[in-house]
């Protein structure tokens, strides 16, 4: 998941071609790995405390080995991970953003986990799992994923006389207008460059952001379905006074929400913790509901962003790494991730866990019915490299340019980035 924007250019060039070659000296079976240590790279903020504790204890009890979680920072991780996976002694298991997995798999850096997926992930939703598939093979396993919901201030909605969540997009816009008319709050804080919200809207309209021409991937932002999604975004943004040339992290939108003068955000569930940290008094005022779609039977399209676990292709402890994945991705531990961090349940078996976390419960319907990702091609990551041309497209449309003209302005840059191997 790209909580900080990650460039993924030149990954293939930085990695050597490797084969999945676990050490022949590994011993299987209970306690067969006693004294060994497995190294797992996780990103900052990914592994909640209780999940980490119980996974570590279960792993040691089953294998006799210990696990060391090494926390990495998002800034610069692409190059660091590329280098590490090409060495003779790479980390055994790595967390990789779900939209980044294809690039590493294409470079030959990851072990094939197809058999393990069949063993432990038969009921995982296809939307969650497809970002771990490359050319039909399972080069990673989905760890967690989440999608955006409406995070709202219950006190402000009550002051406007609003007593139930809207069932459609039109009802949501009506509620925003009611808040604007009846309170002194800003109905919605939505900056102009919340790109992953727009991606969800394109999923909802059925748009394809890239297309094949002459055997190469090229921009498809001129598609009328992209324009339709951008028009919906513009309707949302009309209820906000947020800057049109900033994204949701500049400043952190949850910190704006924490001031108690904002009716709603389009947010990830974990942003509630950011708001509460900034203003503990707002804790009881925070609520969540699914982003409604055009009709009541189908929620708005959402980008399903998250992380996969992968095993290093050059790793010498691949069987032990698979034992870790069996434990880390068990039903009980997946349920703990949902309850503790508010991630969206990736299988029906986790529905009960979602009920224990309001953000996860609100996210689940859209993930199941309307979830999707950015284009799952290795070249896509380069498109989102800073400065992200799609954000420029969004600002241009919000400032009055037609979607067609704004798309022409960024087409050349996107095509140049897509051409990078």
C-alpha positions as CSV (number, residue, x, y, z in Angstrom):
1,X,0.0,0.0,0.0
2,X,1.3,3.4,-0.9
3,X,0.7,5.5,2.3
4,X,3.7,7.5,1.2
5,X,4.1,7.7,-2.6
6,X,6.6,5.1,-3.8
7,X,8.4,5.2,-7.0
8,X,8.9,1.9,-8.7
9,X,11.1,2.8,-11.7
10,X,14.0,0.6,-12.7
11,X,13.1,-2.2,-10.4
12,X,13.8,-4.8,-13.0
13,X,17.2,-3.3,-13.8
14,X,18.2,-3.4,-10.1
15,X,17.3,-7.0,-9.5
16,X,19.2,-10.0,-10.7
17,X,17.3,-12.9,-12.2
18,X,16.8,-15.3,-9.4
19,X,15.2,-18.7,-8.9
20,X,13.1,-19.9,-6.0
21,X,15.8,-22.0,-4.3
22,X,15.2,-22.8,-0.6
23,X,18.1,-24.2,1.3
24,X,18.3,-28.0,1.1
25,X,19.5,-27.9,4.7
26,X,16.1,-26.9,6.0
27,X,14.4,-29.3,8.4
28,X,10.6,-29.5,8.5
29,X,8.3,-30.5,11.2
30,X,7.4,-29.3,14.7
31,X,10.4,-28.0,16.5
32,X,12.5,-28.8,13.4
33,X,13.8,-25.3,13.0
34,X,14.9,-24.8,16.7
35,X,17.5,-22.1,17.1
36,X,16.8,-20.6,13.7
37,X,15.7,-17.0,13.2
38,X,13.4,-15.8,10.4
39,X,13.7,-12.2,9.2
40,X,10.5,-10.4,8.2
41,X,10.5,-6.9,6.8
42,X,7.3,-4.9,7.6
43,X,6.6,-1.3,6.9
44,X,6.2,1.3,9.6
45,X,2.6,1.1,11.0
46,X,1.7,-2.1,9.4
47,X,2.0,-4.7,12.2
48,X,-0.2,-3.8,15.2
49,X,1.1,-4.8,18.6
50,X,-1.3,-7.7,19.6
51,X,-1.1,-9.2,16.1
52,X,2.7,-9.2,16.2
53,X,2.8,-10.7,19.7
54,X,0.5,-13.6,19.0
55,X,2.1,-14.4,15.6
56,X,5.5,-14.4,17.2
57,X,4.4,-16.7,20.0
58,X,2.5,-19.1,17.7
59,X,5.5,-19.3,15.3
60,X,7.9,-20.1,18.0
61,X,5.6,-22.7,19.5
62,X,5.1,-24.5,16.2
63,X,8.6,-24.3,14.7
64,X,11.0,-23.8,17.5
65,X,12.4,-20.8,15.6
66,X,12.0,-17.1,16.3
67,X,10.9,-14.3,14.1
68,X,12.4,-10.9,13.9
69,X,10.2,-8.1,12.5
70,X,12.4,-5.4,11.0
71,X,10.4,-2.2,10.6
72,X,11.1,-0.2,7.4
73,X,10.2,3.3,6.4
74,X,8.2,4.0,3.3
75,X,10.6,6.8,2.1
76,X,13.2,5.1,-0.1
77,X,11.9,1.6,0.4
78,X,11.7,0.8,-3.3
79,X,15.5,1.0,-3.8
80,X,16.3,-0.6,-0.5
81,X,14.0,-3.5,-1.1
82,X,15.2,-4.0,-4.7
83,X,18.8,-4.1,-3.4
84,X,18.0,-6.5,-0.5
85,X,16.1,-9.0,-2.7
86,X,19.1,-9.2,-5.1
87,X,21.6,-10.2,-2.4
88,X,22.7,-13.7,-1.3
89,X,21.2,-13.1,2.1
90,X,17.9,-11.2,1.6
91,X,15.2,-10.8,4.2
92,X,13.2,-14.1,4.3
93,X,9.7,-12.5,4.1
94,X,8.9,-9.0,2.9
95,X,5.9,-6.8,2.9
96,X,5.2,-5.3,-0.5
97,X,2.6,-2.8,-1.5
98,X,-0.1,-4.7,-3.4
99,X,0.2,-2.5,-6.5
100,X,4.0,-2.9,-6.5
101,X,4.1,-6.7,-6.4
102,X,4.0,-7.2,-10.2
103,X,7.2,-5.3,-10.7
104,X,9.2,-7.5,-8.3
105,X,7.6,-10.7,-9.6
106,X,8.5,-9.7,-13.2
107,X,12.1,-9.1,-12.1
108,X,12.3,-12.7,-10.8
109,X,12.8,-11.6,-7.1
110,X,9.9,-13.6,-5.5
111,X,9.2,-17.2,-4.9
112,X,6.1,-18.9,-6.4
113,X,3.5,-19.4,-3.6
114,X,0.7,-20.9,-5.7
115,X,0.5,-24.2,-3.7
116,X,0.4,-22.3,-0.4
117,X,-2.4,-20.1,-1.6
118,X,-4.5,-23.1,-2.4
119,X,-3.8,-24.5,1.1
120,X,-4.6,-21.4,3.2
121,X,-6.5,-18.9,1.0
122,X,-9.2,-20.8,-0.8
123,X,-11.9,-18.3,0.4
124,X,-10.0,-15.1,-0.1
125,X,-11.9,-12.6,-2.3
126,X,-10.6,-12.3,-5.8
127,X,-10.4,-8.5,-5.5
128,X,-7.9,-8.9,-2.6
129,X,-5.9,-11.7,-4.3
130,X,-5.5,-10.5,-7.9
131,X,-2.8,-8.0,-7.0
132,X,-0.6,-11.0,-5.9
133,X,-1.0,-12.8,-9.2
134,X,1.4,-12.3,-12.1
135,X,0.9,-14.3,-15.3
136,X,-1.3,-16.7,-13.4
137,X,1.2,-17.5,-10.7
138,X,0.9,-16.5,-7.0
139,X,4.1,-14.5,-6.2
140,X,2.7,-13.1,-3.0
141,X,-0.1,-13.6,-0.5
142,X,-2.5,-10.8,0.5
143,X,-1.8,-9.6,4.1
144,X,-4.2,-6.8,4.5
145,X,-6.1,-4.2,2.5
146,X,-8.5,-1.4,3.1
147,X,-10.7,1.0,1.2
148,X,-12.1,4.4,1.8
149,X,-15.3,5.2,3.8
150,X,-17.1,8.3,4.8
151,X,-15.7,9.3,8.2
152,X,-18.2,11.8,9.7
153,X,-18.7,14.0,12.7
154,X,-21.9,12.7,14.4
155,X,-22.4,15.9,16.4
156,X,-22.4,18.0,13.2
157,X,-24.8,15.6,11.4
158,X,-27.2,15.6,14.3
159,X,-27.1,19.4,14.5
160,X,-28.2,19.4,10.8
161,X,-31.1,17.1,11.7
162,X,-29.5,14.1,9.8
163,X,-30.3,10.8,11.6
164,X,-29.4,8.0,9.2
165,X,-26.6,7.3,6.6
166,X,-27.5,8.2,3.0
167,X,-28.2,5.2,0.7
168,X,-27.3,6.9,-2.6
169,X,-24.8,9.5,-3.9
170,X,-27.7,11.9,-4.4
171,X,-28.8,11.5,-0.8
172,X,-25.2,12.1,0.3
173,X,-25.0,15.3,-1.7
174,X,-28.3,16.4,-0.2
175,X,-26.9,15.8,3.3
176,X,-23.8,17.8,2.5
177,X,-26.1,20.7,1.4
178,X,-28.2,20.4,4.5
179,X,-25.0,20.7,6.7
180,X,-24.0,23.7,4.7
181,X,-27.4,25.4,5.1
182,X,-28.0,24.5,8.7
183,X,-24.6,24.6,10.5
184,X,-21.4,26.6,10.4
185,X,-19.4,23.5,9.5
186,X,-17.7,22.7,6.2
187,X,-19.8,19.8,4.9
188,X,-16.8,17.9,3.4
189,X,-13.0,18.3,3.5
190,X,-11.8,17.0,0.1
191,X,-8.6,18.5,-1.4
192,X,-8.3,18.5,-5.2
193,X,-5.7,15.7,-5.4
194,X,-7.1,12.8,-3.5
195,X,-6.0,10.5,-6.3
196,X,-7.0,7.2,-4.7
197,X,-10.6,8.4,-4.2
198,X,-10.6,9.3,-7.9
199,X,-9.3,5.9,-8.8
200,X,-12.2,4.4,-6.9
201,X,-14.6,6.5,-8.9
202,X,-13.0,5.3,-12.1
203,X,-13.6,1.7,-10.9
204,X,-17.2,2.6,-10.4
205,X,-17.6,4.0,-13.9
206,X,-15.8,1.1,-15.5
207,X,-13.0,3.2,-16.8
208,X,-9.7,1.7,-17.9
209,X,-6.8,4.0,-17.2
210,X,-4.4,2.4,-19.7
211,X,-4.9,0.5,-23.0
212,X,-2.8,-1.5,-25.4
213,X,-1.7,0.1,-28.6
214,X,0.9,-1.5,-30.9
215,X,1.7,-4.0,-28.1
216,X,2.5,-1.2,-25.6
217,X,0.6,0.2,-22.7
218,X,-0.5,3.8,-23.2
219,X,-2.7,6.4,-21.4
220,X,-6.4,6.0,-21.6
221,X,-7.3,9.2,-19.6
222,X,-9.2,10.5,-22.6
223,X,-11.8,7.8,-22.1
224,X,-15.3,9.4,-21.4
225,X,-15.6,7.0,-18.4
226,X,-12.6,8.7,-16.8
227,X,-14.2,12.1,-17.5
228,X,-17.4,10.9,-15.8
229,X,-15.5,9.8,-12.7
230,X,-13.7,13.2,-12.6
231,X,-17.1,14.9,-12.9
232,X,-18.4,13.0,-9.9
233,X,-15.2,14.0,-8.0
234,X,-15.9,17.6,-8.9
235,X,-19.4,17.4,-7.5
236,X,-18.0,16.1,-4.2
237,X,-15.3,18.8,-4.2
238,X,-17.8,21.6,-4.6
239,X,-18.9,21.0,-1.0
240,X,-15.3,21.6,0.2
241,X,-13.1,24.7,0.6
242,X,-10.0,22.6,0.6
243,X,-7.2,23.6,-1.8
244,X,-7.6,22.2,-5.3
245,X,-3.8,21.8,-5.7
246,X,-3.1,19.7,-2.6
247,X,-3.6,16.1,-1.6
248,X,-5.1,14.5,1.5
249,X,-1.8,14.4,3.3
250,X,-0.9,18.1,2.7
251,X,-1.9,18.8,5.4
252,X,-3.1,15.6,7.0
253,X,-6.9,15.7,6.5
254,X,-7.6,13.9,9.7
255,X,-6.0,16.7,11.6
256,X,-8.3,19.2,9.9
257,X,-11.2,16.9,10.9
258,X,-10.0,16.9,14.5
259,X,-10.8,20.6,14.9
260,X,-14.5,19.7,14.9
261,X,-15.6,22.0,12.1
262,X,-15.7,19.4,9.3
263,X,-18.8,17.3,8.6
264,X,-17.0,14.5,6.8
265,X,-13.9,13.1,5.1
266,X,-13.4,10.5,2.4
267,X,-10.9,8.5,4.6
268,X,-9.2,5.3,5.4
269,X,-10.4,3.9,8.7
270,X,-7.1,4.3,10.4
271,X,-7.3,8.1,10.0
272,X,-9.7,8.2,13.0
273,X,-6.7,7.5,15.2
274,X,-4.8,10.4,13.7
275,X,-7.8,12.7,14.5
276,X,-8.1,11.4,18.0
277,X,-4.4,11.9,18.6
278,X,-4.7,15.5,17.5
279,X,-7.8,16.0,19.6
280,X,-8.8,13.3,22.1
281,X,-12.1,15.0,22.8
282,X,-13.4,14.2,19.3
283,X,-13.3,10.4,19.9
284,X,-17.0,9.9,20.6
285,X,-18.1,12.1,17.7
286,X,-16.5,10.0,15.0
287,X,-18.7,7.6,12.9
288,X,-18.3,5.8,9.6
289,X,-20.5,4.7,6.7
290,X,-20.0,3.1,3.3
291,X,-19.5,5.5,0.5
292,X,-22.9,5.3,-1.3
293,X,-23.1,4.8,-5.1
294,X,-25.4,6.0,-7.7
295,X,-28.0,3.4,-6.7
296,X,-28.7,1.9,-3.2
297,X,-27.8,-1.6,-4.3
298,X,-24.2,-0.9,-5.1
299,X,-21.7,1.2,-3.1
300,X,-19.4,3.6,-4.8
301,X,-16.3,2.2,-6.5
302,X,-13.3,2.0,-4.1
303,X,-9.5,1.6,-4.5
304,X,-8.5,-1.4,-2.4
305,X,-5.0,-0.6,-1.2
306,X,-2.9,-2.7,1.0
307,X,0.1,-5.0,1.3
308,X,1.1,-8.5,0.4
309,X,3.6,-10.8,2.0
310,X,6.2,-12.3,-0.3
311,X,9.1,-14.8,0.1
312,X,12.5,-13.8,-1.3
313,X,13.4,-15.9,-4.3
314,X,17.0,-16.0,-3.1
315,X,16.0,-16.8,0.5
316,X,17.6,-19.8,2.1
317,X,14.7,-20.4,4.5
318,X,11.8,-20.7,2.2
319,X,10.1,-23.6,3.9
320,X,10.4,-21.8,7.3
321,X,9.1,-18.7,5.6
322,X,6.0,-20.6,4.4
323,X,5.4,-21.8,8.0
324,X,5.4,-18.2,9.0
325,X,2.9,-17.3,6.3
326,X,0.6,-20.2,7.4
327,X,0.5,-18.7,10.9
328,X,0.5,-15.0,10.0
329,X,-2.3,-15.4,7.5
330,X,-4.4,-17.8,9.5
331,X,-8.1,-17.0,10.1
332,X,-7.5,-16.0,13.7
333,X,-4.6,-13.7,12.9
334,X,-6.4,-12.2,9.9
335,X,-9.3,-11.5,12.2
336,X,-7.0,-9.8,14.6
337,X,-5.8,-7.5,11.8
338,X,-9.4,-6.6,11.1
339,X,-10.3,-6.0,14.7
340,X,-7.1,-4.2,15.7
341,X,-6.3,-2.1,12.7
342,X,-9.7,-1.8,10.9
343,X,-8.7,-3.4,7.7
344,X,-11.3,-4.7,5.3
345,X,-12.1,-8.5,5.7
346,X,-10.7,-10.5,2.8
347,X,-13.0,-13.5,3.3
348,X,-16.5,-14.2,4.6
349,X,-15.0,-15.9,7.6
350,X,-13.9,-12.5,8.9
351,X,-17.3,-10.8,8.9
352,X,-17.6,-11.2,12.6
353,X,-14.3,-9.5,13.2
354,X,-15.4,-6.6,11.1
355,X,-18.4,-6.0,13.4
356,X,-15.9,-5.3,16.2
357,X,-14.4,-2.4,14.3
358,X,-16.8,0.3,12.9
359,X,-14.5,1.4,10.1
360,X,-14.0,-2.2,8.9
361,X,-17.7,-2.8,9.0
362,X,-18.3,0.3,6.8
363,X,-15.6,-0.6,4.4
364,X,-16.7,-4.2,3.8
365,X,-19.7,-3.7,1.5
366,X,-17.8,-1.6,-1.0
367,X,-14.8,-3.9,-1.0
368,X,-17.0,-6.9,-1.8
369,X,-19.2,-5.3,-4.4
370,X,-17.2,-2.4,-5.9
371,X,-13.5,-2.8,-5.0
372,X,-10.6,-2.6,-7.4
373,X,-7.1,-1.5,-7.9
374,X,-4.9,0.6,-10.1
375,X,-3.7,-1.1,-13.3
376,X,-1.9,-4.3,-12.3
377,X,1.0,-4.0,-14.7
378,X,4.7,-3.5,-13.7
379,X,4.9,-0.2,-15.5
380,X,2.1,1.4,-13.6
381,X,4.1,2.3,-10.5
382,X,6.2,4.7,-12.5
383,X,3.1,6.7,-13.4
384,X,2.5,7.6,-9.8
385,X,6.1,8.7,-9.2
386,X,6.4,12.3,-7.9
387,X,5.3,14.6,-9.4
388,X,2.2,12.5,-10.2
389,X,0.7,13.8,-13.5
390,X,-2.8,12.5,-12.5
391,X,-2.9,15.0,-9.7
392,X,-2.1,17.7,-12.1
393,X,-5.0,16.5,-14.3
394,X,-7.4,16.6,-11.3
395,X,-6.4,20.2,-10.4
396,X,-6.8,21.3,-13.9
397,X,-10.3,20.0,-14.2
398,X,-11.3,21.5,-10.9
399,X,-10.0,24.8,-12.1
400,X,-12.2,24.7,-15.2
401,X,-10.3,22.8,-17.9
402,X,-12.4,20.1,-19.7
403,X,-11.4,16.5,-18.8
404,X,-10.5,15.9,-22.4
405,X,-8.1,18.8,-22.6
406,X,-6.6,18.0,-19.2
407,X,-6.1,14.4,-20.3
408,X,-4.2,15.6,-23.4
409,X,-1.9,17.7,-21.2
410,X,-0.7,14.6,-19.3
411,X,-0.9,11.9,-22.0
412,X,2.7,12.3,-23.2
413,X,4.1,12.2,-19.7
414,X,2.1,9.1,-18.7
415,X,3.1,7.4,-22.0
416,X,6.8,8.1,-21.3
417,X,6.5,6.6,-17.9
418,X,4.7,3.5,-19.1
419,X,7.4,3.0,-21.7
420,X,10.0,2.5,-18.9
421,X,10.8,-1.2,-18.4
